Amino acid sequence: MNQSYYSILMIVVLFAVMYFLMIRPQRKQQQKRREQLSKIKEGDQVITIGRLHGVVDEINEAEKTVTLDCDGIYLVFDLSAIASVKQPAVTAPAADNNADANDKAADDSKDDSASTDNDQNATENSDSDKGESKSEEK
């Protein structure tokens, strides 16, 4: 009798381990995907399961389809064909902050190129001074 209880207990433990190692993580992943698809909005950059990159132009909840703008070509896909959201749509305040950061980076690169030009001019001037002093010695 003890062996039969032990066998039943082992089967129950095996199913519990399978649940926590296989079924539960898969359900979490499915839930995460459902949430990601429900949060998609117009303007989001997405990647399809065929690795096509595009911008969401229209979402049809009734038919569960999404229209993607791929460089001026509009394609209609099932909502389930979206593999991932590459970049959410940018809001206006964040765009202003990014523009300020880009302007600052452009100014820094201009300063760097100006200092490089000045360094080159200084090197050329010092080389020409050396040439003049050599000609004076002769």
Residue pairs with C-beta under 8 A, 6 or more apart in sequence:
36 84
36 85
37 79
37 80
37 82
39 85
40 46
40 56
40 59
40 66
40 79
40 82
40 85
41 56
41 59
41 88
41 89
42 56
42 57
42 58
42 59
42 89
43 55
43 56
43 89
43 90
44 55
44 56
44 85
44 86
44 87
44 88
44 89
45 53
45 54
45 55
45 56
45 85
45 86
45 87
46 53
46 54
46 55
46 56
46 66
46 68
46 82
46 83
46 84
46 85
46 86
47 53
47 82
47 83
47 84
47 86
48 54
48 68
48 77
48 81
48 82
48 83
49 81
49 82
49 83
50 81
51 83
52 68
52 70
52 75
53 70
53 86
54 68
54 69
54 70
54 75
55 68
55 69
55 70
56 66
56 67
56 68
56 69
57 67
57 68
57 69
57 74
58 66
58 67
59 65
59 66
59 67
59 79
60 66
60 67
64 78
64 79
64 80
65 76
65 77
65 78
65 79
66 76
66 77
66 78
66 79
66 81
66 82
67 74
67 75
67 76
67 77
68 74
68 75
68 76
68 77
90 98
